[in-house]
Amino acid sequence: MPAQDVYHQQVRNALIKDGWQITRDNYQIKFKEVKLYADLAAQSMFSAQREKQQIVVEVKSFLGISRIREFEAAIGQYLLYKVYLAALISSVTVYLAINNDIYRSFFQKEAIQFAVAELGINLIIFDVEQEVVVQWITQ
């Protein structure tokens, strides 16, 4: 079983506060002979539509030496999860969860914004201290 990100529990708590039911920690994605693990799976009930929405969340702390290297790794994981899940369960939406400080200091750079938009990366921005979702960005 893979190690959880430093902010795993904070994101988990933030999603619960936002009305999501956590259905799995370390969500396994098995596609053909490949087995990967995303951090969380969650679902929410929309009472007006009576439809369940499912998400898979990869949590990234960006606490390493090089944020650009961590961004490259995060993109690789995100895109693999997205393409494999699209083939397996088309109704699942994949999100990359990042803290508000990283969003403001790194993800606001023009080149990073361009890559996020071009690659269709959905983001959950969360506050580490408050353990709340600050913003959902869906491409």
Residue, then its C-alpha position, 0 to 999 in steps of 0.5 A: m500500500p502506498a504512503q499517504d501524502v502529508y495533507h491526506q487527512q486535512v483533505r479528507n476532513a475538508l471533503i467531509k465538511d464540504g458534504w462528501q462521503i469518503t468511500r475509499d482511502n487509497y483508491q486502487i485503480k487497476f487497468k489491465e496489468v497496471k495497479l495504481y493508488a489514488d489518495l481518496a474516492a468520494q461521492s456526494m448526493f445531489s438531492a435535486q437531481r438524485e444523482k450520485q457524483q463520484i470523484v477520485v482525489e490525488v493529494k499533493s503537498f509540494l513540500g520538496i526541493s523543486r516544485i516544478r519536479e513535483f508538478e511534473a510528477a503530479i501531472g503524470q499521476y493525474l493523467l494516468y488516473k484520468v485516462y485509466l478511470a475514463a476507460l473503466i468508470s466514465s462517470v468519475t471525475v479526477y481532482l488534484a488537491i493542493n493547499n491554498d498557499i501552493y495555489r497562490s505561490f506556484f499555481q498562479k504562475e502563467a506557465i503553470q496555469f497554461a499547463v493546468a488548462e491545456l491538460g484539463i487538470n481539475l483542482i481542489i484548493f484547500d486550507v490546511e489549518q481550517e481543513v476546508v475546501v477553499q475552491w473547486i476548479t473544474q476544467 
